[in-house]
Amino acid sequence: MNMVKPCTYPITCKKRWRMALNAITFVKALLQVSNKAFNIQTPRLLRSFSYLAIDVEQDHVHIPREKPFDVDPKLLGRMVRDKTLESLTQFGGAKELASLLETDVKRGVSDSKDDLDHRKRVFGVNMFTKPPSKCFFSFVLESFKDTTIIILLACAVLSLGFGIKQHGWKEGWYDGGSIILAVILVIVVSSVSNFNQSRQFRKLSAESENIGVEVVRGGRRQSVSIYDVVVGDIAYLKIGDQVPADGVFLEGYSLKVDESSMTGESDHVNVNAETNPFLLSGTKISDGFAYMIVTSVGMNTAWGEMMGSIAREVNEETPLQGRLNKLTSAIGKVGLLVAALVLVVSMIRYFTGSTRDDFGNREFVGRKTKFDDVMNAVVGIVAAAVTIVVVAIPEGLPLAVTLTLAYSMKKMMRDNAMVRRISACETMGSAATICTDKTGTLTMNEMQVTEVWVGKEEIAEGAHLAPSLVQLLKEGIGLNTAGSVYNTPQTSQPEISGSPTEKALLSWAVGDLGMDIDVVKQHCEIIHVETFNSEKKRSGILMREKKGSNRIVTHWKGAAEMILGMCSSYYDQTGEIMIFNDEERVQIENIVKGMATKSLRCLAFAQKSSKGKVCEKLEETELTLLGILGLKDPCRPGVEAAVESCRNAGMQIKMITGDNVHTAKAIASECGILDPSEELDGDAVVEGFQFRNYSHEERMDKVDRIRVMARSSPFDKLLMVQCLKQKGHVVAVTGDGTNDAPALKEADIGLSMGIEGTEVAKESSDIVILDDNFSSVVTVIRWGRCVYKNIQKFIQFQLTVNVAALVINFVAAVSSGKVPLTAVQLLWVNLIMDTLGALALATEEPTDDLMKMPPVGRVEPLITRVMWRNLISQALYQVLVLLVLQFRGRSIFDVTEKVKNTIIFNAFVLCQVFNEFNAREPEKKNIFKGLGKNRLFIAIVSLTIVLQLVMVEFLKKFASTERLSWEQWGVCVSIGALSWPIGLLVKCIPVVRKK
């Protein structure tokens, strides 16, 4: 029986159906337009259109794509990677290549999910395949490499062997097996902690690599994640941007690229359509702007190939970790000396017959003692000595730093601060001076044109301007811009993209001047562009009219006083050109000053027309002023309180801005940076050129008194940072531009802006402020101080345990030949100190009291006099009490030697539990303040007590303990609780601080 096959149309047939559908849609649209034109009730003259443009929507009928693009992805990758101009020529150039990738050079790719997904399937996604991160077992192996752990395990194995030989499997495994289990527990806990921190750091690293990219899709310029960029996308690139993928230059001006990340060459490369149209992923735009078409993404790019072979592990050692490692080494040497003395003394006492067992018999009686008994005793002594080293070496100090840094980084991300360099977390706590930008950091970065002046007259809303002047303003705003305007059919308001300043200017031109940016661009051809420069504080274009007069016009816009200095004449409202005289120039300068004192950013527009030969260089003299616009950018809510908080914390705030001196003073006064009393000080407010021209001695003398630096360049900011560092300040700097990179790198802490900051600025910074808000900078400072304080709390806690454990074991070993705390018990104390103690004390959240203290100096000691006072008093108390128990415990409680040792062990652990509360507040008498907010601390203390109860009461053979009565438990708890009143009394002793 013949089966009927279903009808399958070839792709060409589907294309014909699509063409037919488009033709029908086109005819319907044409009929609707003609009907509207001829059904007009009022008599009027019908204009004859020279052309008619109709948008034909094709998205109503979705035809699934079954055929791949007519281009080989590997060929595209090689072409850009090798910069082969011949290959691009074979494609027919950049625009023909765009056609092959089914990209409209003006509208970009379709923004439909199906099309984007199809491109990802064919060409891949824009993500790099990284080598796998370290697994959990690698951390376990690292822990096993520790010398003391290896010696302990060796002793444990020997003890296990002798014990089984002497007492059999049932009873003989306890001593050696207990040590092995305790060591494994310590290794597992520390490995889990290190593994979790490694995962946390990798996650934060991935967050920092997720940058925003501007692409054109469906005719709109929109920001997408770098991971969502697809082949065929048209990406918009400006100064400071990172090239998101490999691609080809489409159009743009004055484009220079820093390819040092790929080639190692420091010279910036010119990119243009003729000689070098190739852009490599991962490189940075150093000048100009351009549109590029993406040809390769992810692992198919040159950057992807290189990154695929590099494993990026976060193993940065912070300065504080370095200091703690030195401290750990010093304490470890003392511990090693004590352990060696304990070993020698214990051996001498044992072999001279000075030690006795639990029944009062001599342990060593010469040849009568069995070899296995001798070896067991020797192994026990060695294990005890090695365990003293384990307890003495405060491995928890570096762990505490790692824990508190990881915890604070996670919390700071929630508070709109992304840490790029771990060391910045701790350094921020020492910051004594903050050099901050104005726009977007102190202000909201929501610009709006509030004043317009033409000549000497202020233009009210709706006022009439000469058509010729309006046309020049449209050209000056619509062409001399890095922003864009997209008219959406669905809404009456156009979508405007660009920087806040560009958006404000374009919004005013569209709303008040009735500008249609597409019409302006159709009638004019841009010949040359000079992009905005933070040194000159202006941008300009050279353009030519396409039809009619064929005039050539230079348009400039920029800081009002800069543009005003280039002008010799100005337009009035009627469009007449008036020649400047001295009096009129002063009048207009006073207008600018008046606007600036209202906290307005003043921008001026000027032009110069000519006919004849085109000159590549823009005219910079004899210009005619078109008008001056005042843009209002209100201060952020809460910024005044944040500045006051910094001042109360003993920090200086310096505002460094490119705005003129009057605007800068107005904003600084509004934010609380500049007090009325400081305004009278001639050195409080300076301009960049003044600071630059001071002698070195003058700069060093005045830099502390400066509060505001106006009209500054990036070099001026760098110079100020260098001066402050030379005077011993720990300096934090905020920046968002590419030219801020040197100052951000030079500063102790570089803070870049997440919204307006360029990728170059972010790469140069230590912390990215995600909301561009000064209040978030203050939050970072609070966290920085919190990190430092938490680590100091833990140092005080751990050193107290170290001193007490070393002294008790040493004195007991020398006097009696035996240590009261066994290897397993000491390892348990070590676990409480190192991991659980670090978790409890390293995760305290910042309090408002931190911002009432002066910043920590650059060379201030890590262990302060207050800490020494606290730890010596607590260690002394513990040593005295436990030594009394060691020598008089049996007679006081009328108990056996094993019960006495259990009481010592229990009292020692409970002393640490109670002292953990004292460590929370090294200076304040109320150690319970804010305790309810730290649930982790309460949970860890509770867990420690429960585990100690289990160790004493239920793991007798494992921990070498005996069950205690209620009275004995009460004594142990009382001994531990006494550390609270002792801590309170000690805090009444005044401590003289170093000046």
N, C-alpha and C positions, 0 to 999 in steps of 0.2 A: 504494500500500500504506500503510495507516494504521499509524504507529508508536505503540507503547504508551509513554506518558509516565510517568516515575518518579513515585511518590507523594511529594508534599511536604506536610508538616504545617505549618499556620500556627503562629505563636508561641503563640496562645491554647491550641491543642491541646497543645502541649508543656507549657504551664503546668499544664493539667489532669492530664497524665501525672505531672508532678512532685508535684502534690497527692496523687494516688493513691498514689504511692510513699511520700510522707511519712506518709500515713494507715496504710499497711501497717507501716512501721517503728515508728510510734507504738504500734500494737496489740501488736506483738511485744514491745516494751520493757515495756508494761503487763503482759502475761502473765508476763514474767520476774520483774518486781517482785512480783506477786501470788503466784507460785509460791514465791519466796524467803520471803515473809511467812508462808504457810500450812504450809510444810514445816519448821517449827521443832520440834526433838525435845523440848527442855525446856519445861515449862509456864511461860508468862509472859503478862502482860497485853499485848494488842496495842493500841498507841496509834492513835487515829483521827486521821489527818492532816487539817488544815483545807484543805490544798491539796497538790498533787503536781507537782513540776517535773521534766520529763524533757528532756534535751538530745537533739535529733534531728539526727544528722549528715547533712548534705546533700552532702558532698563526694565520696561514693562514686560518684555518677553525674554526670559533667560534661556539661552542656548548653551548647554554645558560644553566647555572646551575639551576636546579630545586630542588635539594635535599640539605638540610642543612648539616652542618658538623656533624660528628659522635661523638660529645662531647657536654655536657650540660654546657652552659655559667655560670650558677649559681654554678655548681660543681667546675668549675675552679676558680671562685671568692672566694668561701669558702676555697678551698685548699690553696691558697696563703695567704689569710687574716688570717687564723688560723695556717698557716705554718705546714700543715699536710703532713709529709713525706710519710706516708703510702698511701695516695691518689695518690701521684706522682709515687710511686712504682707500684701501680695498673695500672697506665697508661703505665708502662714499662720504666719510666725514661724520662728525658728531650727530648732526640732525638726521642723517640717513640711518645711523646706528639706533637712534631713538625710535625711528619708524620700525626698524626690525624688532625692537623690543616692545612694539605696540604702545609707545609713550607719546603723548601730545606734548610738544616742547613748551607750550604755554600753559596747558591745563594739568599736565602731569599724568600719572596713571589713574585708573578708576579707584575710588575709595571703597568699592564693594568688597566684602569679605571674601567672596568666591575668587575674585581676581587676585587678591593679595595672597590667599592660600595657595592658589595655583602657581604663582611665581615662587613661593617658598618651596613647593614640591619640586619644581624644575631646577631652580638655581640654588636652593639651600637657604638656611636661616642665617641671620647676622649674629652668630654666636661662635665663640671659640671653644673647641674641645680641649679641656685642660687635663693634664695628667692627674690620675687619681690622688686624693689626699691621703695622708697617713692614716692607716687603720688603727683600731683600738689596740691590737696586739703589738704594734710597733712601739706604743707608749709603755706597754707592759715590759717589753724587752729592754727598753731604755732604763726602766726602773731596776731591772735585774742586773744591769751593768754597774750599779753603785758598789763600790769596794766594800763598804761596811755591811751591806746586805749580803754580799757573797760570803764574807767571813762568818756572819751570823748563820747563814744557811749551812756552811761547812761545819760549824760547831754543832748545829742542830742535828745534822746527819750523823756525826760522830756520837753525840749524846743518845740519839735514837738507836744506833747500832749497839752501843755498850749497854744501854738500858734493856733492850730486848734480849741480849745475851745473858744478862744478869738476872732479870726478873721475868723473862718470857714475854710473848706478844701481848698478853692480856693487861699486864701492869707496866711493862717496860717502855711502852711507846709514849707515855704521857709527857715526860720532860722534853725530849727532842721534838715530838710531834706538836706540842703546844707552841714551841718557838716557831716551827715551820708554818703552822696555821696563822700565828700572829703576824709573821713577816708577809705571808701571802695577803692577809687582810690589809696591811699597810700599803702594799704594792697595788692592790686592786683599787683601793680608795683613791690613792694619788693618781693612778692611771686614768680612772674615770673622770676625775676632776680636770686633768690636763687635756684629755680627749674632748670633753665638752667645751673647754675654752678655745681649743683649736677650731672646732666647728663654728663657734660663735665668731671668731676672728675672720674666718673664711666667708661667712655669711655677710658680715659688714664690708668685707673687701668687695664682694659681688655687688653690694648696694652702691658702693662708690664708683663702680665701673658703669653703672646704668645711667647714661647721660641723655639729655633731651636733644633731638635733632629736628630742625625745621625742614619740612618737605612740602612740595606742591602736589596735592591730590584732588582730583575733581575740580580744578580751577581755584582751590583755596590753599593758602599757605597755613600749615598747621604743625604743631609740635608733637612728635611721636618719640617713643623710646628708641634708642639706638638698636635694640634687639628686634624692633619691628620694621626696620628699613629693609626694602626688597629691591631686587634688581629691576631697573626701569624707573625707580623713583628719581624725581628731580629734587636734589637737596640744595638748600640755600646756605651759603657759607659766608661768614663775616669774620672780622678780626677777632682772634682768640678762640675760634671754634676748632674742634678736633674733626678731621675728615672722618666720617662715620664708616666708609667702605671704599673700596677701589672704584674709581670712576673717571669720566672724561669731562673736561671743561666745555660748558655750553655757551655761556655768555657771562660777562662781568668786566670789572675794571681794576687795574693796578694790583692784581692778585699776586701775593708773595707767600710762599709756603716754607715753613721750617721743617725740613726732612731729617733733622739730626737724630730723631728716634729710630730712623730706618738706616740711614747712611753713615751717621756719625759726623757728617760735615756740618759745621756751624753756619756756613753761608746760606742765606735764604734764597730760594729758587723762584724765579719768575715763571708763572703759569699763564699761558694764553692759547688762543685757538690755532695759531700758526706754527709755532716752533716746539712748544711743550704743553700739550693739552691734558697731560695725565696727572691724576691726583691719587696718592696712596693712602690707604687706611692707616689711622693712628698718627698721621702728621698734623701739624698745627698751622692755622692761617695766621700769618704775622702782619699782613697788610691787605687792604682792598676788600672786595666782596665779589661773589660769583654764584652762578647756578651750575651744578654739575649733574650729569646723569650717572646713576650707579650702575656699574657693569659686573661687579663681583662682590659677594658678601661672605662673612664668616671665614671658614677655613680655606676658601678659594682665593682669599686676598693674600697679598704679600705679608701683611702683619699677622694674619691667621697662621700662615706657614711657620713664621718665626715663633709666635707665641705657643704654638702646639708642642714645641719641644722644650718649653720652659715651665718648670713647676714653681709656682710662687708660694712659698711657705712664709707665714707670718712668724718670724723668729727674731724680730727686732728686740734688742735689749735696751730698755729705757735707762736714763741716767740714774734713777732711783734704784732700779734693779741692780745696776752696776755697783752702787754704794752698798746695797744690802748684801750682795755677793762678797764684797770685801769684809763686811761685818761678820757674815756667816763664816768666812774663812778664818778670821781672827778668833772667834768663839770656838770654832772647831779645833784650832790648835791648842787652846786652853783645855778643852775637853779631852783631847788626845793625851796631853800631859797628865791630866788627872787619871785617865783610864790606865795609862802606863804605870803610874804610881800605885794604883789600886791593884793592878796585876802583879807587880813585883812584891808588894807588901803581903798580898793574899797568898802568893806562892811560898814566900818565906815562912809565914805563919803556919801554913798547912804542913810543909815538909819538916818544920821544927816541932810539930805536934802541939801547937798552941790552939788549934781549933777543935771544937767538940761538936758531936751530933746532937739531935733533939733529946737524947736520953742522958746526956752528960759525959759520954765516952769520947776518948780521943779518936779523931778520925784517921790519923796516920800514926802507925806504931811500927815503923820500919818495915822489915821483910815480912812481918806477919800480915800486913795489909795486902789484900788481893790486887793483882794488876788491874783488873776491871774497875775496882773501887777507886784506885789512884787515877786512872784515865777519866773516869766519870767526874771526879772532883776537879781535875785539871781542866777538863772541857767546860765544866760549870763555871770555874773562875774566869776562863778566857771569854766565855759567852757573856758573863756579867760585865767584864771590862769593855768588850765590844759594844754591848748595849748602852753602856755609859756614853760611849762616843756617839751612838745613834741619837740618844736623847740630847746630848750636849750640842750637836750640830743642828742649828735651827733651820732645817730645810723648809720649814713653813714660811720663812720670810719671803723668799722669791715667789712661793705659791700664793701668799697673801697679796702680793703686788699684782700677780696675774689675775687672781679672783676679783680684786677690787677694780682693776682696770676693765676687765671684761664686763663686770656688772655695771660700772659707770658708763661705759660705752653704749651698752644696751639702753640704759635709762636716758642718756643724752640724746640718742636717736629719737626717743619719744618726745624729748623736749626741743626738737628741731635743730639738733647739732649732730652732724655726721663726722666721726673721727676718722681721719685718713692716716695719721701717724700716732701710734699708741703713746709715745712719750709726751705728746701735747696734753694729755689728760692730767698728768701730774705737774707739768711745767706751768699750766694755766693757774694753778693755785698760788704760784709765786709772782704772778704778774703784778707789777707796780704801776705801769702806765699803759693806757690804751690809746692808740692813734686811730681814730675812727673816721670813716667817710661820712658825708652828710646825706646825699641823695639815696633813698631807699633803705638806709640803715637807721638814721635818726628820723627821717621823714617817711611817708607812706608810699612814695614812688607812684603816686596817682596824680599825674600832671593834668592841669586844666588851664586853658587860656582864659585869663580874667581881665586883662587890660591890653588894648591895642592902641598904638600911637602911630599916626602918619604925619611926618613933619613935626610941627609943634602942637598939633591938635590931638586930643584923645577921641577915639572913634567909639561912639555909643552903639549898642546893638541895634541893627536895622538901619544904620546911617548909610547914606549914599556915597559910594566911591566911584571915581572915574573908571569906565570899562577898561581902558588901557592899563591902569594901575592894577585892577583886579586880575587881568590876564597875566601880568608879570608876577604877581603874588602866587597865582596858581602854578605857574611854571617853577618859581623858586621853591615852593613847598612840595609840589607833586613830583618833580623830577629830581631835586636835590634831597633824596630821602633813601633810607634803607628799609623803610616800612612798606606795607602794601595795603590796598583797599580791595575788598571783595564784596561785590553787590549780590546779595542773596535774593532769589526770587520769592522765598518764603517770608522774609521780613523786610520791613521798610528801612531799618537801620543797617548800614553796611558793616561787614566785619573788617576791623582794622588791626593789623599785626605790626610788630616792631617794638622798639624801646618805648618806655613811657613818654619820653619827650616827643618822639616821632608820632606816636599815637595821638597825643594832644594836638600837635600841629595839623596832622591830617584831619582829625575830627573837626577842628575849627574851619579848615579850608573847605571840607565837604559841607558842613552845616551852615556856615556864615557866608562863604564865597560861592557856594553852589558848584564846587569843583567836581568834575567827572574825570578821575585820574586816567581812565582809558582813552578819553578824547584828547587829553593833554599829551599823552605819550604818542598817540597816532599822528599828531601834527608836528611833533618835534623829534629830532634825532640827536641822541647824546653822543658827543665826539670824544670827550675826555672827562674823567672823574677824579677828584682829589678827595679821598675819604677823610672822615673826621680824625683829627690828630689832637691828642691831649696836650701837646706842646703849644700848637697854634690855636687850639680851641675853636676850630671852624672846619667846615667842609664846603666843597664847591663843585660845580659842573660847567662844562663848556658844551653848548647845544646849538643846533642849527634848525631853523624852520624848514619843513619839508616842502611847503608850497608858498606861493606869494612872494614875499619880499626876500626870502632866502637869507634873512639876517642871522648873524652869529651873535650869541649872547653868553656872557659869563654871569653865573649866579653864585653868590656866596651867602652862607648863613652861619651864625656863630655867636659867641659872646658879644654883647652889645658894644662894649668899649673897644673890642678888637675890630669889629666891622666898621664902627664909627670912624676909627683912625684911618681906614682905607678910603673913606668917602670925601668927595669935594663938593657934592650937591645932594639935594634931597627932593623927593616928590611931595607935593601937598595933596589935599583931598581931591582937587579938581584934575589931578594928573599933570600939573605944571611942574617943570623942573626948576628948583630954586638953588642958587649958588650959596654955599655956606659962607657967612662972615663970622668973625670971632665971637660976636655976641650970640648969634644963633647956635653956634657950636656949644657954647657954655650952657645955653638954655636946654638943649637936648641932653647934654651930659647931666644936668640937674634933674631932668625928667627920669633918666636911667637911675640916678641915685635915689630919687623918691620912690620908684618902683621897688628898688632893692631893699629899702628900709621897711617895706611891707612884706618882706620875706619872699619876694617874687624872683624867679629866675628870668633874666632879661636876655632875649634872643633878637638879633637884628637881621634883616634881609637887605641885600644890596645887589645891584646888577650893573653891567656895562654892555651896551650893544655896539656892534660894528658890522661893516660889510666888507666883502673882499676875501682875501686869502685867509685860510684857517690856520691859526697858530695852536700848537699843541699845549702851550703853557697858558694857564688861566691868568687873566688880568688881575692885578692886585692893587692898582692905584687908580685915582680919578673915577671911583665908582659913584653910583647914585643910590642913596639910601631909599629903600622901598617902605620900610616900616619897622617898628619895634613891638614885640609881643612880650607880655609878662605872664609867666606860667607859675601858678600856685601849686605847691606841693606841701600839704599840711604835715605837721609833726605827728609821729606815731603816738597813739594813746599809750600811756605808761612809760614813755621814754624819760620823762622828767624824774619820775620815781626811781627808774633804773640808774640814772646818772647820780642821783642823790645817794642811792645805795652804794655805788662805787666809791663815792667821796667819803662816806662813813667808814668804808673798809680801808681807808688810807691810800686810795688809788688816784692817780691823776688821769683826767680825760682830756685829750687834745683832739680838736676837730680839724681835719685837713681836707680842704675842698677846692674844687676848681672854680666855684662861683666867685663873684666879685666880693670885695671886702664888706660892703654894706649888707648884702644878703647874708653873708656868713655870720656877721655880728648879730643880725636879727634872729637867725635860727639858733645860734649858740645861746643867746639870752633866753629864748623861748624854751630851750631844752634844759637850761640850768647849768650849762657848761661854763658860761661866762656870767659872773656875778656883777651887779652894778658897780661894786667897789673896784673890780678888776678892769672894768672898761676904762677907768681913769689911768690905769697903768699903760704907758706907751708901749711896753714890751708884750702885753697880753695878746694883742692882735697884730699879726704881721702878714705881709704878702710874700709869695714864694720867691720873687726876685730879690726882696730885701734879705731874707734868710740866706739865700744862695750867695749873696755878695758880702755877707759878714765875714770877718776873718775867723779862723778856727777858734781863737780865744774868745771872741765875742759870741760865737754860736754856743760854746760850752758854758759861757756865763749866763746867757739868756734863755737857753732851751727849757729849763725848768719852769720859767715864768710864762712861757708861751702857752696860750689856751686855744687860739684859733690861728690857722694859717690858710689864707685865702689865695685864690688865683695860683694855686700850687701845681707843679708838674710832678710826675712820678719820681723824677730825680730828687726833688725837694723832699718828698716823703722818705725816700731812701736815706737822704742826708740826715734827716731828723732822727730816724731810727738808729743810725750809726752813732750819732752824738749821745743819745739817751743810753745806749749800751755801754759806751765808753765811760759814762758817769755811774755805771753799776746798776742801772734799771733793768728789770726783766720786762721786756716790751712785747705787747700784743698789738698786731696791726690788722685792720680790716681793709679789704680791697676787692674790686670786681673786674677791673680791666686788665688787658694783656700787659700793659706797661706797669701795672702794680706788682708784677711777678718778682722783680728784684727786691722790693721792700718786704714782700711776704716771705721770701726766702731768708732775708737778712734778719728778720724779727725772730724773737724766741718762740713766739706763737703766731703763725699766719692764719688769719680767719678770712676765708673767701665767701662770697655771697652765692647761695644756691640758685636763686631765681635770675638775677641780672648778671651774675658772674660768668666770665668766659671760661672755657675749659683750660686755658693756659693758667689763669689765676687759680683755679681749683687744683690743678696739678702742682702748683707752687705752694699751696697752703697746707696747714696741718689739720685744720678743722673747717668743714663747710657748714655755714649757717643757712639752714634750708629755707627759712622764712625771711631772710635778709633783715632781721629785726635786732636792734641793739639790746632789747630785753633778753633775747636768746644768748647774746654775748655774756651778759651778766649771769645767766643760768650756767653757762660753761665755766665761768670763774668759780661759782659756788660748788660745782661738781669737782673742779680741780682742787679746791681747798679741802673738800670732803675726802677725796682720794688720799691726800697727804696726811690728814688727821686720822683716817681709818688705819693707815699703815703704821703711824706712830702708836696708836692704841694697841695694835697687835704686837708691835715690838716690845712695848712695856709689859704686856701679858706674858709673852713667850720668854723674855729674858728673866722674869721673875721665876718661872718654872725651871729654867736652865740653871740659874744660880742655886736655887734650893736643892734640886736633884743632885747636882755635882757635890755640893758641900755635905749633904746627908750621907751619900754613898761613900765619899772619901773618908769622912770622919769615922763612920761605922767600920769600913774596911780596915783602916789603920788600927783602930782600937780593939775590934773583936775578930777581925779576919773574915767577916762575912758582910755582905751587903743586904740591907733589909728588903730591898725591892728586887724581885727576880727579873730575868730577861723578858718574860712575857708581860709582867706588870709594867716594866719600863716602856715596852713597845706600845702598850695600851695608853700610857700617859703621853707618849710621843704622838699617837693618833689623835688624842684629844687636843693637844697643843697645835699640831701642824694643820691638819685638815679641818676638823670641826671648829677649832678656835678661829682659824682664818675665815671660814664661812660665816661664823657668827659676827665677828668684828669688822670684817671687810665689806659687809653689805649694809652698813648704816647709811641712811639717806641724809643729804645735806639739810642743815637747819639754818634759820635766819641769823643765829648767833655767829655763824662763820663769817658773815659780812659785817661784823662789828669788830673784827680783829684786823690788825695790820698784816700786810702780805709777808710771806716767809721770804727771808733774804736769799740771795743767790748762794751764799756760803754758810748759811746758818746750819749748825750741827743737827744731825738727824735725831739724836737722843738728847733732848733738852734737859735743863736742870730740874724742871718739874717732873719729868719722867724718871730721872735718877732718884729723886726724893721718894716717889711712889714705889718704884720697884725694889729699892734697897730696904725700905721699911717692911714691905710685904714678905720679901725673901727672908729677912732677918727673923720675922715672927714665925714663919713656917719652919725654918731651920731649928730655932730654939725649941718649939713645941715638939717637933718630930724627934729631935735628939733626946729630949726628956723621955719620950715614949720608947725610944730605942734602948736607953740604959735603965729606965725605971718602970717601964710599961708592965713587965711581968709582975712586979711586986704591987704596983698601984691597982691593977685590975685582977690580980691573982689568976693569971691565965697561962697557957702554954706558950712556948716560943712561936709556934705557927699562928696562934690567935693574935699574939702581940704584933707580928709582922703584917697580919691582915688588917689590924686597926691602923697601923702606920700607913699602909697602902691606901686604905679607905679614906683616912683623914687627909692624906696628901692630895688625892684626886678631888675631894670635896673642897679643899682649900682653893684649887684651881677653878672649880665651878663658881664659887662665890667671888673669887678675885676677877672673874670674867666680867662681872657687873661693875666692879671698881674701874676696870680698864675702859669701860664705855665713856666715862667722864673723867679724864685725867686731872682737870682743874676744878670742876664744879662739885659741890658737896652733895647735891641731889643726883644720885646715880641712876634713878629710876625715871627721870624725865624723858618722855617720848618713847618709853619702852613698849607701850601698847602698839605703836606704829610698826615696830620691827618684829613681825611675827616669826621670821626666820630665826632670829636670835632666841626667842622663847622656845621655838621648836627644837633647836639644837641643844640648848641647855637641858630641856626636858628629856631629850633622847639620851644625852650623856648620863643623866641621873638614872634612867631606866636601865641602860646598859651596864652601869657600875653596879646596880642592884643585882642584875643577872650574873655578872662576873663574880661577885662576892658570895652570893647565896646558892647559885646553881651550877657554876663552872669551877667547882673546887679543885679538881685535879688539873684542869687546863690552866687555871690562873694561880695554882698553889695557894689557895685561900681556905679559910674555915668560916663556917656560918657564924654570924655575930648575933648577939642578943639585942633586944630593943634598947637596953641601957647603953650598950656599946655603940649602937648606931646613933643614939642621942648624943653621946660624947663626940663622935666623929663629926656630926652635923654642927654641934656647938663650936668645935675647933674651927671648922670652915667658916661659920657665920661670924666669928669674931673678927674676921678680916674686914667686915663692913665698918664697925665702929673704929677700928684701927685706921682704916683708910680715911674716915671722916676727921679724926684727930690730926692725922698727918697733914691733911689739906689746910689745917689752920696755921701750919708753919709757913711763914712767908718765904718766897723765893725771889731773889734779885735777878731780874732779866738782864741779859747783855744788851747794851745799847748799840 
